[in-house]
Amino acid sequence: MVMGNSSVKQLVKILIGAAWIDGRIQSEEREYLHRVAKQSGVAQDPEIHPLLYELKSVSPQECYNWVQEYLGDRPTREDYQHLIESISALIYSDGEVATEEAKLLSRLQLLDPAIAPQKGGYNALLKTIQKLYHRWIDGESQM
């Protein structure tokens, strides 16, 4: 698959968002993100740079919005597979899988074009994301 620059940028943004999903970026995740951004030629992009260098954090909702933008309403199996492989490589880069990261992967499985009805899968994912996000916010406010 030949990805356009906007698709590459979107994928890198999603990876950065996935790294933030547990509330912090581990050093191994950071190294992986920098390597991917440099190899993709987007490390100095004005939209990517502040995210890559952690000048701006990413909320779980932003990450999930970016996933939807990247996949669109009718994701191809190839786009979906590339996204899952990229996120999995990031998540496993630090040798441990946080609960929030595991939830992200399981939620992404709902979008698999091979098994999910397109709109129904997205709506189910969105509701699950909203519940997860509210639970996360509630947990943070109690600390």
The first five atom37 places (N, CA, C, CB, O) and aatype in JSON, in Angstrom:
{
  "aatype": [12, 19, 12, 7, 2, 15, 15, 19, 11, 5, 10, 19, 11, 9, 10, 9, 7, 0, 0, 17, 9, 3, 7, 1, 9, 5, 15, 6, 6, 1, 6, 18, 10, 8, 1, 19, 0, 11, 5, 15, 7, 19, 0, 5, 3, 14, 6, 9, 8, 14, 10, 10, 18, 6, 10, 11, 15, 19, 15, 14, 5, 6, 4, 18, 2, 17, 19, 5, 6, 18, 10, 7, 3, 1, 14, 16, 1, 6, 3, 18, 5, 8, 10, 9, 6, 15, 9, 15, 0, 10, 9, 18, 15, 3, 7, 6, 19, 0, 16, 6, 6, 0, 11, 10, 10, 15, 1, 10, 5, 10, 10, 3, 14, 0, 9, 0, 14, 5, 11, 7, 7, 18, 2, 0, 10, 10, 11, 16, 9, 5, 11, 10, 18, 8, 1, 17, 9, 3, 7, 6, 15, 5, 12],
  "atom_mask": [
    [1, 1, 1, 1, 1],
    [1, 1, 1, 1, 1],
    [1, 1, 1, 1, 1],
    [1, 1, 1, 0, 1],
    [1, 1, 1, 1, 1],
    [1, 1, 1, 1, 1],
    [1, 1, 1, 1, 1],
    [1, 1, 1, 1, 1],
    [1, 1, 1, 1, 1],
    [1, 1, 1, 1, 1],
    [1, 1, 1, 1, 1],
    [1, 1, 1, 1, 1],
    [1, 1, 1, 1, 1],
    [1, 1, 1, 1, 1],
    [1, 1, 1, 1, 1],
    [1, 1, 1, 1, 1],
    [1, 1, 1, 0, 1],
    [1, 1, 1, 1, 1],
    [1, 1, 1, 1, 1],
    [1, 1, 1, 1, 1],
    [1, 1, 1, 1, 1],
    [1, 1, 1, 1, 1],
    [1, 1, 1, 0, 1],
    [1, 1, 1, 1, 1],
    [1, 1, 1, 1, 1],
    [1, 1, 1, 1, 1],
    [1, 1, 1, 1, 1],
    [1, 1, 1, 1, 1],
    [1, 1, 1, 1, 1],
    [1, 1, 1, 1, 1],
    [1, 1, 1, 1, 1],
    [1, 1, 1, 1, 1],
    [1, 1, 1, 1, 1],
    [1, 1, 1, 1, 1],
    [1, 1, 1, 1, 1],
    [1, 1, 1, 1, 1],
    [1, 1, 1, 1, 1],
    [1, 1, 1, 1, 1],
    [1, 1, 1, 1, 1],
    [1, 1, 1, 1, 1],
    [1, 1, 1, 0, 1],
    [1, 1, 1, 1, 1],
    [1, 1, 1, 1, 1],
    [1, 1, 1, 1, 1],
    [1, 1, 1, 1, 1],
    [1, 1, 1, 1, 1],
    [1, 1, 1, 1, 1],
    [1, 1, 1, 1, 1],
    [1, 1, 1, 1, 1],
    [1, 1, 1, 1, 1],
    [1, 1, 1, 1, 1],
    [1, 1, 1, 1, 1],
    [1, 1, 1, 1, 1],
    [1, 1, 1, 1, 1],
    [1, 1, 1, 1, 1],
    [1, 1, 1, 1, 1],
    [1, 1, 1, 1, 1],
    [1, 1, 1, 1, 1],
    [1, 1, 1, 1, 1],
    [1, 1, 1, 1, 1],
    [1, 1, 1, 1, 1],
    [1, 1, 1, 1, 1],
    [1, 1, 1, 1, 1],
    [1, 1, 1, 1, 1],
    [1, 1, 1, 1, 1],
    [1, 1, 1, 1, 1],
    [1, 1, 1, 1, 1],
    [1, 1, 1, 1, 1],
    [1, 1, 1, 1, 1],
    [1, 1, 1, 1, 1],
    [1, 1, 1, 1, 1],
    [1, 1, 1, 0, 1],
    [1, 1, 1, 1, 1],
    [1, 1, 1, 1, 1],
    [1, 1, 1, 1, 1],
    [1, 1, 1, 1, 1],
    [1, 1, 1, 1, 1],
    [1, 1, 1, 1, 1],
    [1, 1, 1, 1, 1],
    [1, 1, 1, 1, 1],
    [1, 1, 1, 1, 1],
    [1, 1, 1, 1, 1],
    [1, 1, 1, 1, 1],
    [1, 1, 1, 1, 1],
    [1, 1, 1, 1, 1],
    [1, 1, 1, 1, 1],
    [1, 1, 1, 1, 1],
    [1, 1, 1, 1, 1],
    [1, 1, 1, 1, 1],
    [1, 1, 1, 1, 1],
    [1, 1, 1, 1, 1],
    [1, 1, 1, 1, 1],
    [1, 1, 1, 1, 1],
    [1, 1, 1, 1, 1],
    [1, 1, 1, 0, 1],
    [1, 1, 1, 1, 1],
    [1, 1, 1, 1, 1],
    [1, 1, 1, 1, 1],
    [1, 1, 1, 1, 1],
    [1, 1, 1, 1, 1],
    [1, 1, 1, 1, 1],
    [1, 1, 1, 1, 1],
    [1, 1, 1, 1, 1],
    [1, 1, 1, 1, 1],
    [1, 1, 1, 1, 1],
    [1, 1, 1, 1, 1],
    [1, 1, 1, 1, 1],
    [1, 1, 1, 1, 1],
    [1, 1, 1, 1, 1],
    [1, 1, 1, 1, 1],
    [1, 1, 1, 1, 1],
    [1, 1, 1, 1, 1],
    [1, 1, 1, 1, 1],
    [1, 1, 1, 1, 1],
    [1, 1, 1, 1, 1],
    [1, 1, 1, 1, 1],
    [1, 1, 1, 1, 1],
    [1, 1, 1, 1, 1],
    [1, 1, 1, 1, 1],
    [1, 1, 1, 0, 1],
    [1, 1, 1, 0, 1],
    [1, 1, 1, 1, 1],
    [1, 1, 1, 1, 1],
    [1, 1, 1, 1, 1],
    [1, 1, 1, 1, 1],
    [1, 1, 1, 1, 1],
    [1, 1, 1, 1, 1],
    [1, 1, 1, 1, 1],
    [1, 1, 1, 1, 1],
    [1, 1, 1, 1, 1],
    [1, 1, 1, 1, 1],
    [1, 1, 1, 1, 1],
    [1, 1, 1, 1, 1],
    [1, 1, 1, 1, 1],
    [1, 1, 1, 1, 1],
    [1, 1, 1, 1, 1],
    [1, 1, 1, 1, 1],
    [1, 1, 1, 1, 1],
    [1, 1, 1, 0, 1],
    [1, 1, 1, 1, 1],
    [1, 1, 1, 1, 1],
    [1, 1, 1, 1, 1],
    [1, 1, 1, 1, 1]
  ],
  "atom_positions": [
    [[0.84, -1.18, 0.0], [0.0, 0.0, 0.0], [0.88, 1.24, 0.0], [-0.96, 0.0, 1.22], [1.78, 1.36, 0.83]],
    [[0.64, 2.15, -0.9], [1.37, 3.4, -0.95], [0.51, 4.44, -0.23], [1.69, 3.84, -2.43], [-0.6, 4.75, -0.66]],
    [[1.05, 4.96, 0.84], [0.27, 5.91, 1.64], [0.64, 7.33, 1.24], [0.52, 5.69, 3.15], [1.81, 7.64, 1.04]],
    [[-0.36, 8.19, 1.12], [-0.12, 9.59, 0.87], [0.38, 10.26, 2.14], [0.0, 0.0, 0.0], [0.26, 9.71, 3.23]],
    [[0.94, 11.46, 1.98], [1.5, 12.18, 3.13], [0.46, 12.44, 4.21], [2.11, 13.5, 2.68], [0.77, 12.34, 5.4]],
    [[-0.77, 12.76, 3.81], [-1.8, 13.01, 4.83], [-2.15, 11.73, 5.59], [-3.07, 13.6, 4.18], [-2.43, 11.78, 6.79]],
    [[-2.14, 10.58, 4.9], [-2.39, 9.31, 5.59], [-1.26, 8.97, 6.54], [-2.57, 8.18, 4.57], [-1.5, 8.47, 7.64]],
    [[-0.03, 9.25, 6.12], [1.13, 9.0, 6.99], [1.03, 9.88, 8.23], [2.46, 9.28, 6.22], [1.23, 9.41, 9.35]],
    [[0.72, 11.16, 8.04], [0.56, 12.07, 9.17], [-0.54, 11.6, 10.11], [0.26, 13.5, 8.69], [-0.37, 11.61, 11.33]],
    [[-1.65, 11.19, 9.54], [-2.77, 10.73, 10.36], [-2.39, 9.5, 11.16], [-4.0, 10.43, 9.47], [-2.73, 9.39, 12.34]],
    [[-1.67, 8.58, 10.54], [-1.24, 7.37, 11.24], [-0.28, 7.72, 12.37], [-0.58, 6.39, 10.26], [-0.39, 7.16, 13.46]],
    [[0.66, 8.61, 12.12], [1.61, 9.01, 13.18], [0.86, 9.69, 14.32], [2.7, 9.97, 12.6], [1.18, 9.46, 15.49]],
    [[-0.13, 10.53, 14.0], [-0.94, 11.15, 15.05], [-1.66, 10.09, 15.89], [-1.97, 12.12, 14.44], [-1.7, 10.19, 17.11]],
    [[-2.21, 9.09, 15.23], [-2.89, 8.01, 15.94], [-1.92, 7.28, 16.86], [-3.54, 7.01, 14.95], [-2.25, 6.98, 18.0]],
    [[-0.72, 7.01, 16.36], [0.28, 6.32, 17.19], [0.65, 7.15, 18.41], [1.54, 6.02, 16.36], [0.8, 6.62, 19.51]],
    [[0.79, 8.45, 18.22], [1.09, 9.33, 19.36], [-0.08, 9.3, 20.35], [1.36, 10.8, 18.88], [0.12, 9.21, 21.56]],
    [[-1.3, 9.37, 19.83], [-2.48, 9.28, 20.69], [-2.56, 7.96, 21.43], [0.0, 0.0, 0.0], [-2.93, 7.92, 22.61]],
    [[-2.2, 6.87, 20.75], [-2.21, 5.55, 21.39], [-1.17, 5.49, 22.51], [-1.94, 4.44, 20.35], [-1.4, 4.85, 23.53]],
    [[-0.04, 6.14, 22.3], [0.99, 6.17, 23.35], [0.5, 6.93, 24.58], [2.29, 6.82, 22.82], [0.87, 6.61, 25.71]],
    [[-0.34, 7.94, 24.36], [-0.89, 8.75, 25.46], [-2.09, 8.09, 26.14], [-1.3, 10.13, 24.95], [-2.54, 8.55, 27.19]],
    [[-2.62, 7.01, 25.56], [-3.91, 6.47, 26.01], [-3.88, 6.06, 27.48], [-4.29, 5.27, 25.17], [-4.92, 6.06, 28.14]],
    [[-2.7, 5.7, 28.0], [-2.61, 5.33, 29.42], [-2.18, 6.51, 30.28], [-1.64, 4.17, 29.6], [-1.86, 6.35, 31.46]],
    [[-2.16, 7.72, 29.68], [-1.85, 8.92, 30.44], [-0.39, 9.33, 30.45], [0.0, 0.0, 0.0], [-0.06, 10.4, 30.97]],
    [[0.49, 8.5, 29.9], [1.91, 8.84, 29.84], [2.56, 8.08, 28.69], [2.62, 8.52, 31.18], [2.07, 7.04, 28.26]],
    [[3.66, 8.63, 28.19], [4.41, 7.97, 27.13], [5.66, 7.35, 27.75], [4.79, 8.97, 25.99], [6.47, 8.05, 28.35]],
    [[5.81, 6.04, 27.6], [6.98, 5.33, 28.11], [8.18, 5.65, 27.21], [6.72, 3.79, 28.17], [8.01, 6.01, 26.05]],
    [[9.4, 5.51, 27.75], [10.6, 5.84, 26.97], [10.71, 4.99, 25.7], [11.85, 5.65, 27.83], [11.11, 5.49, 24.65]],
    [[10.35, 3.7, 25.78], [10.41, 2.84, 24.6], [9.39, 3.28, 23.55], [10.16, 1.37, 24.99], [9.67, 3.25, 22.35]],
    [[8.22, 3.7, 24.0], [7.21, 4.21, 23.08], [7.7, 5.49, 22.42], [5.87, 4.47, 23.82], [7.52, 5.7, 21.22]],
    [[8.33, 6.35, 23.21], [8.88, 7.6, 22.71], [9.9, 7.34, 21.6], [9.52, 8.41, 23.85], [9.86, 7.96, 20.54]],
    [[10.82, 6.4, 21.86], [11.84, 6.05, 20.85], [11.17, 5.53, 19.58], [12.82, 5.0, 21.41], [11.56, 5.9, 18.47]],
    [[10.19, 4.67, 19.74], [9.48, 4.11, 18.6], [8.8, 5.22, 17.79], [8.43, 3.07, 19.07], [8.9, 5.25, 16.57]],
    [[8.11, 6.12, 18.47], [7.42, 7.22, 17.8], [8.38, 8.1, 17.02], [6.65, 8.07, 18.81], [8.11, 8.48, 15.88]],
    [[9.51, 8.43, 17.62], [10.5, 9.28, 16.95], [11.06, 8.57, 15.72], [11.64, 9.66, 17.92], [11.25, 9.19, 14.67]],
    [[11.33, 7.28, 15.85], [11.86, 6.5, 14.72], [10.84, 6.47, 13.57], [12.21, 5.05, 15.16], [11.19, 6.72, 12.42]],
    [[9.59, 6.18, 13.89], [8.55, 6.12, 12.86], [8.35, 7.48, 12.19], [7.21, 5.63, 13.47], [8.25, 7.57, 10.97]],
    [[8.3, 8.54, 12.99], [8.09, 9.89, 12.45], [9.25, 10.29, 11.53], [7.94, 10.91, 13.58], [9.02, 10.87, 10.47]],
    [[10.47, 9.98, 11.94], [11.63, 10.33, 11.1], [11.63, 9.51, 9.82], [12.95, 10.09, 11.87], [11.85, 10.05, 8.74]],
    [[11.39, 8.2, 9.93], [11.37, 7.34, 8.75], [10.25, 7.75, 7.79], [11.19, 5.87, 9.16], [10.39, 7.6, 6.57]],
    [[9.17, 8.26, 8.32], [8.03, 8.68, 7.51], [8.2, 10.09, 6.95], [6.75, 8.6, 8.32], [7.43, 10.51, 6.09]],
    [[9.19, 10.81, 7.45], [9.44, 12.16, 6.97], [8.48, 13.21, 7.52], [0.0, 0.0, 0.0], [8.31, 14.26, 6.9]],
    [[7.85, 12.94, 8.67], [6.89, 13.89, 9.21], [7.3, 14.45, 10.58], [5.54, 13.24, 9.33], [6.52, 15.17, 11.2]],
    [[8.5, 14.14, 11.05], [8.93, 14.55, 12.39], [8.91, 16.07, 12.57], [10.32, 14.02, 12.68], [8.63, 16.55, 13.67]],
    [[9.21, 16.81, 11.52], [9.25, 18.27, 11.63], [7.97, 18.94, 11.12], [10.43, 18.8, 10.87], [7.89, 20.17, 11.08]],
    [[6.99, 18.16, 10.75], [5.72, 18.7, 10.29], [5.1, 19.54, 11.41], [4.75, 17.57, 9.85], [5.09, 19.11, 12.56]],
    [[4.59, 20.74, 11.08], [4.04, 21.63, 12.12], [2.9, 21.02, 12.93], [3.56, 22.9, 11.49], [2.69, 21.4, 14.08]],
    [[2.18, 20.1, 12.36], [1.08, 19.45, 13.08], [1.59, 18.31, 13.97], [0.03, 18.91, 12.08], [1.04, 18.07, 15.04]],
    [[2.64, 17.63, 13.53], [3.18, 16.47, 14.24], [4.17, 16.87, 15.33], [3.85, 15.52, 13.26], [4.16, 16.3, 16.42]],
    [[5.02, 17.84, 15.04], [6.12, 18.22, 15.94], [5.69, 18.44, 17.39], [6.78, 19.46, 15.43], [6.29, 17.84, 18.28]],
    [[4.68, 19.28, 17.67], [4.3, 19.5, 19.08], [3.75, 18.24, 19.76], [3.26, 20.6, 19.17], [3.88, 18.08, 20.97]],
    [[3.15, 17.36, 18.99], [2.65, 16.1, 19.55], [3.81, 15.14, 19.82], [1.62, 15.45, 18.59], [3.87, 14.49, 20.86]],
    [[4.72, 15.06, 18.85], [5.85, 14.14, 18.95], [6.77, 14.5, 20.11], [6.64, 14.14, 17.65], [7.29, 13.62, 20.79]],
    [[6.97, 15.79, 20.32], [7.87, 16.24, 21.39], [7.12, 16.52, 22.69], [8.61, 17.48, 20.94], [7.66, 17.16, 23.6]],
    [[5.89, 16.04, 22.77], [5.07, 16.09, 23.99], [4.84, 17.51, 24.51], [5.73, 15.27, 25.07], [4.69, 17.73, 25.71]],
    [[4.81, 18.46, 23.59], [4.46, 19.83, 23.95], [2.95, 19.94, 24.11], [4.97, 20.83, 22.87], [2.44, 20.87, 24.74]],
    [[2.25, 18.98, 23.55], [0.79, 18.92, 23.65], [0.41, 17.46, 23.9], [0.1, 19.47, 22.35], [0.83, 16.57, 23.17]],
    [[-0.38, 17.23, 24.95], [-0.83, 15.87, 25.22], [-2.05, 15.56, 24.35], [-1.19, 15.69, 26.74], [-2.65, 16.45, 23.76]],
    [[-2.38, 14.28, 24.28], [-3.5, 13.83, 23.45], [-4.5, 13.11, 24.34], [-3.01, 12.9, 22.29], [-4.14, 12.2, 25.08]],
    [[-5.75, 13.53, 24.26], [-6.79, 12.87, 25.05], [-7.21, 11.58, 24.35], [-8.02, 13.81, 25.26], [-7.04, 11.44, 23.14]],
    [[-7.76, 10.63, 25.1], [-8.26, 9.41, 24.47], [-9.29, 9.71, 23.37], [-8.88, 8.49, 25.52], [-9.3, 9.07, 22.33]],
    [[-10.15, 10.7, 23.62], [-11.17, 11.04, 22.63], [-10.55, 11.52, 21.32], [-12.12, 12.11, 23.18], [-11.0, 11.16, 20.24]],
    [[-9.49, 12.34, 21.42], [-8.79, 12.79, 20.21], [-8.24, 11.6, 19.43], [-7.66, 13.77, 20.56], [-8.37, 11.53, 18.21]],
    [[-7.64, 10.68, 20.16], [-7.07, 9.49, 19.52], [-8.15, 8.72, 18.76], [-6.41, 8.58, 20.57], [-7.96, 8.35, 17.6]],
    [[-9.28, 8.49, 19.41], [-10.35, 7.74, 18.76], [-10.95, 8.52, 17.58], [-11.44, 7.41, 19.77], [-11.35, 7.91, 16.59]],
    [[-11.01, 9.83, 17.69], [-11.47, 10.64, 16.56], [-10.53, 10.49, 15.37], [-11.59, 12.13, 16.96], [-10.98, 10.38, 14.22]],
    [[-9.23, 10.49, 15.65], [-8.24, 10.33, 14.58], [-8.36, 8.96, 13.92], [-6.82, 10.53, 15.12], [-8.2, 8.83, 12.71]],
    [[-8.64, 7.93, 14.73], [-8.83, 6.58, 14.17], [-10.0, 6.61, 13.19], [-9.09, 5.54, 15.31], [-9.9, 6.07, 12.09]],
    [[-11.1, 7.24, 13.59], [-12.27, 7.3, 12.71], [-11.96, 8.08, 11.43], [-13.45, 7.95, 13.45], [-12.37, 7.66, 10.35]],
    [[-11.25, 9.19, 11.55], [-10.87, 9.97, 10.37], [-9.99, 9.13, 9.44], [-10.14, 11.26, 10.78], [-10.16, 9.16, 8.22]],
    [[-9.06, 8.4, 10.02], [-8.13, 7.59, 9.23], [-8.85, 6.46, 8.5], [-7.04, 7.0, 10.14], [-8.62, 6.24, 7.31]],
    [[-9.72, 5.76, 9.2], [-10.41, 4.62, 8.6], [-11.61, 5.03, 7.75], [-10.86, 3.67, 9.67], [-11.95, 4.35, 6.78]],
    [[-12.25, 6.14, 8.12], [-13.44, 6.56, 7.39], [-14.62, 5.64, 7.67], [0.0, 0.0, 0.0], [-14.57, 4.82, 8.58]],
    [[-15.67, 5.79, 6.88], [-16.88, 4.99, 7.08], [-16.76, 3.58, 6.52], [-18.05, 5.68, 6.43], [-17.44, 2.66, 6.97]],
    [[-15.89, 3.41, 5.54], [-15.74, 2.09, 4.91], [-14.26, 1.73, 4.81], [-16.39, 2.08, 3.51], [-13.66, 1.81, 3.73]],
    [[-13.67, 1.34, 5.92], [-12.24, 1.02, 5.88], [-11.96, -0.22, 5.04], [-11.7, 0.82, 7.3], [-12.73, -1.18, 5.05]],
    [[-10.86, -0.18, 4.33], [-10.45, -1.38, 3.6], [-9.75, -2.31, 4.59], [-9.52, -1.04, 2.4], [-9.26, -1.87, 5.63]],
    [[-9.72, -3.55, 4.26], [-9.04, -4.54, 5.11], [-7.56, -4.15, 5.25], [-9.18, -5.98, 4.52], [-6.97, -4.3, 6.32]],
    [[-6.97, -3.67, 4.16], [-5.56, -3.28, 4.15], [-5.29, -2.11, 5.1], [-5.12, -2.92, 2.73], [-4.34, -2.15, 5.88]],
    [[-6.12, -1.07, 5.03], [-5.96, 0.09, 5.93], [-6.13, -0.34, 7.39], [-6.98, 1.19, 5.58], [-5.36, 0.07, 8.26]],
    [[-7.14, -1.15, 7.64], [-7.4, -1.62, 8.99], [-6.22, -2.42, 9.51], [-8.69, -2.46, 9.04], [-5.76, -2.21, 10.64]],
    [[-5.73, -3.35, 8.7], [-4.63, -4.22, 9.11], [-3.37, -3.39, 9.39], [-4.34, -5.27, 8.03], [-2.66, -3.64, 10.36]],
    [[-3.1, -2.41, 8.54], [-1.93, -1.55, 8.73], [-2.04, -0.78, 10.04], [-1.77, -0.57, 7.55], [-1.06, -0.65, 10.77]],
    [[-3.22, -0.28, 10.34], [-3.44, 0.45, 11.59], [-3.23, -0.46, 12.8], [-4.86, 1.04, 11.61], [-2.52, -0.09, 13.73]],
    [[-3.83, -1.64, 12.78], [-3.69, -2.58, 13.9], [-2.22, -2.96, 14.1], [-4.54, -3.85, 13.65], [-1.73, -2.99, 15.23]],
    [[-1.52, -3.26, 13.01], [-0.11, -3.65, 13.12], [0.74, -2.51, 13.68], [0.44, -4.08, 11.76], [1.61, -2.74, 14.52]],
    [[0.48, -1.29, 13.23], [1.25, -0.14, 13.7], [1.0, 0.13, 15.18], [0.89, 1.11, 12.88], [1.95, 0.35, 15.94]],
    [[-0.25, 0.1, 15.59], [-0.58, 0.35, 17.0], [-0.05, -0.79, 17.88], [-2.11, 0.49, 17.18], [0.45, -0.54, 18.97]],
    [[-0.16, -2.01, 17.4], [0.35, -3.15, 18.18], [1.86, -3.03, 18.39], [0.03, -4.48, 17.47], [2.35, -3.28, 19.49]],
    [[2.59, -2.65, 17.35], [4.04, -2.49, 17.47], [4.37, -1.44, 18.52], [4.66, -2.1, 16.11], [5.3, -1.62, 19.31]],
    [[3.63, -0.34, 18.53], [3.84, 0.7, 19.53], [3.53, 0.18, 20.93], [2.97, 1.94, 19.22], [4.34, 0.32, 21.85]],
    [[2.38, -0.42, 21.09], [1.93, -0.88, 22.41], [2.89, -1.91, 22.99], [0.53, -1.47, 22.31], [3.18, -1.89, 24.19]],
    [[3.38, -2.8, 22.16], [4.28, -3.84, 22.66], [5.73, -3.38, 22.73], [4.18, -5.07, 21.77], [6.59, -4.15, 23.18]],
    [[6.04, -2.16, 22.3], [7.43, -1.68, 22.28], [8.05, -1.58, 23.67], [7.5, -0.34, 21.61], [9.26, -1.7, 23.81]],
    [[7.23, -1.36, 24.69], [7.78, -1.22, 26.04], [7.71, -2.53, 26.84], [7.04, -0.13, 26.8], [8.03, -2.55, 28.02]],
    [[7.29, -3.61, 26.18], [7.29, -4.91, 26.83], [6.13, -5.15, 27.78], [0.0, 0.0, 0.0], [6.05, -6.22, 28.39]],
    [[5.25, -4.19, 27.93], [4.07, -4.39, 28.77], [2.87, -3.72, 28.13], [4.31, -3.84, 30.2], [3.0, -2.73, 27.41]],
    [[1.71, -4.26, 28.41], [0.49, -3.72, 27.84], [-0.38, -3.21, 28.98], [-0.27, -4.8, 26.99], [-0.87, -3.99, 29.8]],
    [[-0.56, -1.9, 29.02], [-1.41, -1.29, 30.05], [-2.87, -1.65, 29.74], [-1.22, 0.26, 30.1], [-3.22, -1.95, 28.6]],
    [[-3.69, -1.61, 30.76], [-5.11, -1.93, 30.61], [-5.76, -1.07, 29.52], [-5.85, -1.74, 31.93], [-6.51, -1.58, 28.69]],
    [[-5.46, 0.23, 29.53], [-6.05, 1.14, 28.55], [-5.61, 0.78, 27.13], [-5.67, 2.59, 28.87], [-6.39, 0.91, 26.19]],
    [[-4.35, 0.33, 26.99], [-3.84, -0.05, 25.68], [-4.54, -1.32, 25.19], [-2.32, -0.26, 25.73], [-4.88, -1.43, 24.01]],
    [[-4.75, -2.26, 26.08], [-5.46, -3.49, 25.72], [-6.89, -3.17, 25.3], [-5.46, -4.5, 26.89], [-7.43, -3.76, 24.36]],
    [[-7.51, -2.23, 26.01], [-8.87, -1.82, 25.66], [-8.9, -1.18, 24.27], [-9.43, -0.84, 26.71], [-9.83, -1.42, 23.5]],
    [[-7.89, -0.37, 23.97], [-7.81, 0.25, 22.65], [-7.76, -0.82, 21.56], [-6.57, 1.17, 22.55], [-8.5, -0.75, 20.58]],
    [[-6.91, -1.81, 21.74], [-6.82, -2.88, 20.75], [-8.13, -3.64, 20.6], [-5.7, -3.85, 21.12], [-8.56, -3.95, 19.49]],
    [[-8.77, -3.93, 21.72], [-10.04, -4.67, 21.63], [-11.12, -3.82, 20.99], [-10.49, -5.14, 23.03], [-11.97, -4.34, 20.27]],
    [[-11.11, -2.51, 21.25], [-12.11, -1.63, 20.62], [-11.86, -1.53, 19.11], [-12.06, -0.21, 21.25], [-12.8, -1.47, 18.32]],
    [[-10.58, -1.53, 18.73], [-10.27, -1.47, 17.3], [-10.75, -2.72, 16.57], [-8.77, -1.29, 17.1], [-11.07, -2.66, 15.38]],
    [[-10.79, -3.83, 17.27], [-11.27, -5.06, 16.64], [-12.73, -4.92, 16.21], [-11.11, -6.24, 17.6], [-13.17, -5.6, 15.29]],
    [[-13.47, -4.06, 16.88], [-14.87, -3.83, 16.49], [-14.97, -3.2, 15.1], [-15.55, -2.93, 17.51], [-16.01, -3.3, 14.45]],
    [[-13.9, -2.56, 14.66], [-13.91, -1.89, 13.37], [-13.4, -2.77, 12.23], [-13.08, -0.65, 13.43], [-13.36, -2.33, 11.08]],
    [[-13.02, -4.0, 12.54], [-12.49, -4.9, 11.52], [-13.51, -5.06, 10.4], [-12.12, -6.28, 12.13], [-14.6, -5.59, 10.64]],
    [[-13.19, -4.62, 9.18], [-14.16, -4.7, 8.09], [-14.53, -6.13, 7.72], [-13.62, -4.0, 6.87], [-15.55, -6.37, 7.07]],
    [[-13.71, -7.08, 8.13], [-14.01, -8.48, 7.81], [-15.1, -9.06, 8.7], [-12.75, -9.32, 7.94], [-15.75, -10.04, 8.33]],
    [[-15.31, -8.45, 9.89], [-16.29, -9.04, 10.82], [-17.37, -8.08, 11.29], [-15.58, -9.57, 12.0], [-18.4, -8.53, 11.79]],
    [[-17.16, -6.79, 11.14], [-18.11, -5.82, 11.71], [-18.94, -5.15, 10.62], [-17.37, -4.77, 12.54], [-18.39, -4.74, 9.6]],
    [[-20.24, -5.02, 10.83], [-21.01, -4.17, 9.94], [-20.5, -2.74, 10.09], [-22.56, -4.26, 10.25], [-20.28, -2.29, 11.22]],
    [[-20.32, -2.03, 9.01], [-19.62, -0.75, 9.05], [-20.17, 0.24, 10.07], [-19.68, -0.12, 7.7], [-19.46, 0.6, 11.02]],
    [[-21.37, 0.68, 9.91], [-21.89, 1.72, 10.79], [-22.14, 1.19, 12.19], [-23.18, 2.29, 10.22], [-21.85, 1.88, 13.17]],
    [[-22.67, -0.01, 12.3], [-22.94, -0.59, 13.61], [-21.67, -0.74, 14.43], [0.0, 0.0, 0.0], [-21.67, -0.5, 15.63]],
    [[-20.59, -1.16, 13.77], [-19.31, -1.31, 14.45], [-18.79, 0.01, 14.96], [0.0, 0.0, 0.0], [-18.27, 0.1, 16.08]],
    [[-18.92, 1.05, 14.15], [-18.45, 2.36, 14.57], [-19.27, 2.89, 15.73], [-18.5, 3.34, 13.4], [-18.71, 3.43, 16.69]],
    [[-20.58, 2.75, 15.67], [-21.43, 3.23, 16.76], [-21.16, 2.5, 18.05], [-22.9, 3.09, 16.39], [-21.12, 3.11, 19.12]],
    [[-20.96, 1.19, 17.97], [-20.64, 0.41, 19.17], [-19.29, 0.86, 19.73], [-20.61, -1.11, 18.85], [-19.13, 0.99, 20.95]],
    [[-18.34, 1.09, 18.85], [-17.02, 1.56, 19.29], [-17.14, 2.92, 19.96], [-16.05, 1.63, 18.1], [-16.57, 3.15, 21.03]],
    [[-17.88, 3.82, 19.35], [-18.03, 5.16, 19.9], [-18.65, 5.12, 21.29], [-18.88, 6.01, 18.97], [-18.19, 5.83, 22.18]],
    [[-19.67, 4.32, 21.48], [-20.29, 4.21, 22.8], [-19.32, 3.64, 23.83], [-21.55, 3.34, 22.73], [-19.27, 4.1, 24.97]],
    [[-18.55, 2.64, 23.42], [-17.57, 2.03, 24.32], [-16.49, 3.03, 24.67], [-16.96, 0.77, 23.68], [-16.06, 3.12, 25.82]],
    [[-16.04, 3.79, 23.67], [-15.01, 4.8, 23.9], [-15.52, 5.85, 24.88], [-14.59, 5.46, 22.57], [-14.81, 6.26, 25.8]],
    [[-16.74, 6.29, 24.68], [-17.31, 7.3, 25.57], [-17.36, 6.79, 27.0], [-18.7, 7.7, 25.1], [-17.03, 7.52, 27.93]],
    [[-17.79, 5.55, 27.19], [-17.83, 4.98, 28.54], [-16.44, 4.9, 29.13], [-18.48, 3.58, 28.52], [-16.23, 5.26, 30.29]],
    [[-15.48, 4.42, 28.34], [-14.1, 4.29, 28.79], [-13.54, 5.66, 29.17], [-13.23, 3.63, 27.71], [-12.89, 5.82, 30.21]],
    [[-13.78, 6.64, 28.33], [-13.27, 7.99, 28.56], [-13.87, 8.57, 29.84], [-13.59, 8.89, 27.35], [-13.15, 9.16, 30.64]],
    [[-15.18, 8.42, 30.03], [-15.83, 8.94, 31.24], [-15.31, 8.23, 32.49], [-17.35, 8.79, 31.14], [-15.11, 8.85, 33.53]],
    [[-15.1, 6.91, 32.38], [-14.55, 6.17, 33.5], [-13.15, 6.68, 33.84], [-14.51, 4.66, 33.18], [-12.8, 6.84, 35.0]],
    [[-12.36, 6.93, 32.8], [-11.0, 7.43, 32.98], [-11.01, 8.81, 33.64], [-10.26, 7.48, 31.62], [-10.25, 9.06, 34.57]],
    [[-11.88, 9.7, 33.16], [-12.0, 11.05, 33.73], [-12.44, 10.96, 35.18], [-13.0, 11.91, 32.91], [-11.88, 11.64, 36.04]],
    [[-13.44, 10.13, 35.46], [-13.92, 9.96, 36.83], [-12.81, 9.45, 37.73], [-15.12, 9.02, 36.88], [-12.68, 9.89, 38.87]],
    [[-12.02, 8.51, 37.24], [-10.91, 7.96, 38.02], [-9.84, 9.0, 38.3], [0.0, 0.0, 0.0], [-9.28, 9.03, 39.4]],
    [[-9.56, 9.87, 37.33], [-8.57, 10.93, 37.51], [-9.04, 11.96, 38.54], [-8.28, 11.62, 36.17], [-8.25, 12.45, 39.34]],
    [[-10.33, 12.27, 38.52], [-10.85, 13.3, 39.43], [-10.9, 12.81, 40.87], [-12.23, 13.74, 38.99], [-10.97, 13.62, 41.8]],
    [[-10.87, 11.5, 41.07], [-10.91, 10.95, 42.42], [-9.53, 10.86, 43.04], [-11.56, 9.58, 42.41], [-9.4, 10.59, 44.23]],
    [[-8.49, 11.09, 42.23], [-7.12, 10.97, 42.75], [-6.67, 12.23, 43.43], [-6.15, 10.64, 41.65], [-5.55, 12.31, 43.92]]
  ]
}
